[in-house]
Amino acid sequence: MAKKKYVKYLIALWSVFVLLIGGVVLFFAAISWGYFGDMPTFEELENPKSNLASEIYSADQVLIGKYYVENRSNTHYSNLSPHLVNALVATEDIRFRSHSGIDLKSLFRVAYGVIIGDHKGGGSTITQQLAKNLFPRDYNLSTAELVMRKFKEWITAVKLERNYSKNEIISMYFNTVPFGSQSFGIKSAARTYFNKTPMELKVEEAAMLVGVVNAPTRYSPILNPEASLDRRNLVLGQMARYGYISEAVKDSLVNIPIDMSKYNVMSHQTGIARYFREYIRLKLREWAQNHTKPNGEPYNLYKDGLKIYTTINSRMQKYAEEAVQQHLAEDLQPAFNRHWEGYTNAPFVFNKDSADVEVKKILTLGMKRSARYRKMKNRDIPEEEIIASFHKKTSMKVFSWKGERDTTMTPWDSIRYYKSILQAGLMSMEPHTGYVRAYVGGADFDHFKYDHVTYGKRQVGSTFKPFLYTLAMQEGGISPCTKVPNVQTRIELPDGSFWAPENSSDDRIGQMVTLKWALAHSNNWISAYLIKRYSPQSVKKIARKMGVTSPIPEVPAIALGTPDVSLYEMVGALNTYSNKGIYIEPVFITRIEDKNGNIIERFIPRQQEAMSEQTAYLMIEMLKGVVDEGTGIRLRYKYGFDQPIAGKTGTTQNQSDGWFIGMVPELTTGIWVGNEDRAAHFRTITLGQGANMALPIWALYMQKLYNDSTLYMPKNSFDRPDYLPVEIDCEKMEQQEEVQDNGIDEDEF
């Protein structure tokens, strides 16, 4: 009887146990099937979603910027330093390699600690933490909801273990965790804190980053350096405890301070090529809207982890920015300030009678375009109060060439101050590929967002004259050595009036001069002679073939460069000469890849024949004269260049704009310099000419390029065609003319 009773109790006990186990299994199965709320699907586990930053790379494979919602970039396990993996496992989950997503031993330890009131540390494995990172918890959960969420994370962790290898889980973990300072994922964190790749991290650096993960703000080396140091040393202690480093190594490392000298939060507000990055950002947003992912959704520049490979060379870009800064900050801006010192209406040039009214108009327009005015207007503050506030002194930070400085002035005076700051644009491209290697859109992106390369259009002055001379060379029978009389030309206009430009120089008036001499000295009378002979319509046509798309009025004055054209257009157009008569559209991006490295699109520049190779070379010869004997000669006597250089200076009538476009066989570079407002400028052509405002930037930039042996910039000559239809040696041509005039037999001569 007792035996039967024992068997009965045993059966009941096992039944309860089986029911309990079955209930637990059924409970977790129900969670997995989604009866207690959504669970990640198989597809989501296979392709977990996270916001990935799109990365911008230079042609020499330097990461120059990112576009992101979260500054996150993925990296493969093979690119992780072993120190990172060891630090993580030693600190967070020493049995990571042996469990299947849930560490029962750790769970029992935690449970026991709770019972005895000695709770130390959590029981979450690396895989569970990954589950939480991939599928974040909702905020403000009740205790019951929090417990249920924990169960879901256990199940997700087990599923992750089934779908991924241990190494993949480690890399996924490092790719998903936040490290503070706007860095998500180890690749971004290593770059932000140490300017390194994850593979390059030292033991102490890896330990610091693993320590930060636990609480990015509390253990931030920037916000809380002492706490960060203690946390790093704790991680080093764990690494020594589990044999990843020796005690001796640990003891030496804990005494090393955390080095934050390379700390830099990568954003659109920092780094090189900021004008360029903003320009392509706008273009890429448009591109993304018109290109779709495999699932049919349009690409998102800020979330889809695109890799954008650009044509910019990071070293050339750095030198370009330095050249602009050096000339404007050290030479031209101080000269401009001295030039205007003591003048009431500085830096604006107006008639004495209208100066006060015109200056007020400019400053009022500047006020209405300011962020301060817009913000006050949006708050419905009356116009009178807004204007009054602009005349009250206030503390502010303003741009200076020596860095941002604190000052006190009225917002009204700050508008005038900023109008006096000289701006510049620079674009440098390879003649035969169209690749843009350097791009500087202005003086400083923080304070001046306007891009003077692609968006700014200003009068081009004499840099427009090559279009006119190209037409003359292309028509045939005319050479750089062809002579014309240096006399004033008058052209009758449709209204019966006459247009007759003046020259800025009295050189060789009334003499016969070569076209090469005329272009070299930017002679206006010869330009008028040519525009009368070939017509504005024909000049416009050749400019269009060479890539100029801006409006060009069909009037004789275009011979002197009256049209407003962008630097981008002018550099691309004059580059046609170096490219043997073929216009090639400047290109900024070579290819775009998705987050997995698949090429989505390649970019091939548009090309078209604008002139013959012979005409292009004749123009190169003409433009070499500008540097050898004309307005660009200071490249020889002041800057010491001795290699073949073709170039053209440009100066507008009132010195508002200074231009220089210089060409060597491997590079075409254009520079524009001027003030934001055209009414602000030098009062004399000595200071305001392109040779003084823009040419020195070209010289400084090219000096830096030639001094960098890693850039391989040879000092070659331009390729000469096998056949030229005309003589280009003007001395030889003059001798031949003398022989013919004197009736001497050429063979005897």
C-alpha positions, 0 to 999 in steps of 0.5 A: 500500500505504501509502495502504491502511494509512493508510486502515485506521488512519484507520478504526480511529481513527474507530471508536475515537473513535465507540465512545468517544463512543458509550460516553460517551453510553451511560454517561450515558444509563444513569445517566439511566435509573437503572442506576447508582442512583436519579435524580430523576423528571420529576415530582420535577424538576417539583415538587422537594420541600423542607421549607417553613415554614408562615407566620402572618400578622396581619390587617395583613399582618405575618409574626408567626411560623412553624412549621417543621422548616427555617425555609424560605419560597419567594420568586419571582424578581420579589421578588429584589433585582437585587443578589442576582442580580448578586452570585450570578452574579459570585461563583458562575457568571459564564457562567450565562446562556450555558451549559446546566447544565454550564460546560465552560470551568470544567471544563477550568480545574479539570482543568488546575489539578489537573494542574499542582497549582494547583487554585483554585475549583470548576467547579460551575455554579449549576444544578449546585449547585441539583441538589445542594441539591434532591437531596442527596448521601449521607454517607461516599461512597467516591471512586468513589461521589463521582465517580458522584454528580458525574455524576448532578448533571451530568445533573440540571443539564441536565434542570433547564435543560430544565425551567426558565428561567434566572430560575426556576433562580436563584429555586429556588437562593435558595429552597433554600440554607441561610444559617445561623442556622436560615434556609433560603432567601433570604426567611428569611435576609433576615428573620433577618439584616436584618429585610427582604424580599429585594427590600429588600436593599442591595448590601452586604447582598446581598453578605454573604448570597451570601458566607454561602452558601459556608460558613454557619458559617465566614462567619456574621456572628454567629459569625465577623464578621471572616471574614464581612466579608472574604467579603462584600468578596470578593463585592463585588470580584467584582461590580466585576470583572464590571461590576455595580458600579463600583470607586468604589462597591465602595471605598465599600462595603467600608468599611461594617461589617456591621450586625446590629442587626436580627438575629433568629432567628424561632422559636416562642420569639421575637416577638409573640403567642406565646400566640396562636401556640401556641394556633392551633398546637395547633388547626392540628395537629388541622386538618391531620390532618383535611385532605388534599393533592391526593395524599391525604396529610394536610397537615403544618404543619411542612413544607408551607409553609401560609400562615395568615392570622389576625385578630390586628392586630400593632399592637393586639397590641403595645399589649396586651402593653405594657399587661399588662407596664406595669401588672403590672411597674410597679404591681401586682406591686410593690404585691403584694410590699410587701403581703406583705413580712415574712409567713411564709406569703407569698403564701398565705392560710390559717387560722393552724392549717393554714397550714404544712400547706397551704403545704407541700402547694402547694409539694410539688405545684409540685415534682412538676409541675416539669421538674427533678423529672420529669427526676430521676424519669426517671433513677430517682433515689430520692424522698428524694434528689430532695426533698433536692436541692430544698432545696440552693441552686443557681445559676439564672436566674429570671423578673423583670419587668425581665428574666431574672436570675441568682440563687442559691436553692433550687429549693423557694424558687423554686417559692414565688417563682414562685407570687407572680408575678401572671399576666394574660390579655387578649382583644380582639375586634371585636363584629360580625365576631368577629375577635380582634385581640389575645390575651395569655395570660400574663405571659411565655411563656418561663417561664409556658406556661399560657394564661389566655385559653382554657385557664385557667378561674377564678371570674368574680365579678360579671362573671357578673351581666350574665347575670342582668340580661339575663334580667330585661330580656328578660322584658319590663316591666322596665327599667334604671330599675325600682326594687327594695328594697335588702334582704337576700334569703334563699333556701331550699335543697333541704337546708332551709338558707338562702342569704343573701349579704352586701354589700361596701358599706352604701350605700343599705340599705333604700332603693329602688334602680334595677337600673342602680344595683345593677349599677353597684355590684355589689350582691349583695342585688339579685342574690339578689333576681333569681335568686330571681325568675328561677331558676338554670336560666333564668340558665344557659340565657341564659348558654348562648345567649351562648356560655358552655360551661363547667359552671354549677351550678344553684344560687342562688350563681351570681348572684354569679359562682361558676362557673369560666369562661374569659376567652375565653368571657366576652369572647365572651358579653358581646360579644353586647351590642355585637353587638345581641343576636347571639352571634358566636363569636370567630374567630382565623383567616380563611383558610389557603392552600397553598404556591402561594397556593390557598385551602384553607379559609376560616373563618366564625364561628358566630352565634346570636341570644341576645336581642333587639336591645332587650334588648342595648341595655338591657344596654349602658345598664346597663353604662355605669352601671358606668363612669359611677357604679359600680365602673369609675368610675376610667376617668373620673376617673383615666384621663380617658376621656370617650366612651361605655363599657360595662363590668363589673368582677369580684372573687371572694370572696377576691380570688383573681381580678380581672376587667374586661370593657370595651366600646366600639362597635368593640371588646370587651376582657376582662382577668383578673388573678390568681396561678397558685395561688388560695391566693395573693392580696391580703388586702384587697379595696381592692387585690384588686378587679377595678377595681384588678387588671384595669381599669387594663390595659384603660385603658392598652391603650385609651389606646394604641389611641386614640393611634395614628391609623393604627388609626382608633378613633372615639369613637362612641356605641352604636347605639340601636334605633329602638324601645325598649319601656321608658324608660331615662332614670331621671330622666325616669322618676322625674319621671313617677312623681312626677307620677302620685303627686301626681295632677298632669296630665302635660300641665300638668306 
